Amino acid sequence: MPAQMLHAMRTDGRCWKYGRKDGEGKERPGRIARSLALWSWALTVLLAVGTGLGFAGRLAWWLELASHFRMQLFWGAVVVLVIFALLRRRRGLACAALLCAINGVVIAPLYVSESSNSPGAADRPVLRLLIANVHASNRDHSRLLELV
């Protein structure tokens, strides 16, 4: 038996890391895999709650604060998706994929812009903004007026 396998064995012959085969010959997940799956499910529930609270911002102002973390919710769901894929947990994979899709649809328009060559772009009016932080006691109005 390899040395690392002996290190992972318990006194009753079961394996901490790799699991063991049950009576039907199926490989049961080891302790690490079960623990990782449990923590992944907990993170998935937190991500789902955060996603839901982000959409509930119309109900209260403090719920709207959850909508500011869509990118973090998306990448957290991607991490959980990869973990569930490695553990071959189909339900968890489906839930994480759903969370990725929901948060991805919300943030995708922020990163996909219209081309300036698209039809109708020349017809749109141009909006220019000027923000000036001017001290109230400043009496040199001409410098500000030059910018406008």
Residue pairs with C-beta under 8 A, 6 or more apart in sequence:
1 9
5 15
5 18
8 15
8 16
8 17
8 18
9 15
9 16
10 16
13 20
14 20
15 30
16 30
16 31
16 32
17 30
17 31
17 32
18 30
19 27
19 28
19 29
19 30
19 31
19 33
20 27
20 28
21 27
21 28
22 28
29 37
29 87
33 87
36 83
36 87
37 84
37 87
37 89
37 92
40 80
40 83
40 84
40 87
40 89
40 92
41 92
43 76
43 79
43 80
44 77
44 80
44 92
44 95
44 96
44 99
47 73
47 76
47 77
47 80
47 96
47 99
48 95
48 99
50 66
50 69
50 73
51 73
51 99
51 102
51 103
53 63
53 66
54 66
54 67
54 69
54 70
54 73
54 106
55 67
56 63
56 66
57 63
57 64
57 65
57 66
57 67
58 64
70 103
70 106
70 107
71 103
71 107
73 99
73 103
74 100
74 103
74 104
74 107
77 96
77 99
77 100
77 103
78 96
78 100
80 92
80 96
80 99
81 93
81 96
81 97
81 100
83 92
84 92
84 93
84 96
85 93
114 121
115 121
130 147
130 148
132 144
132 147
134 144
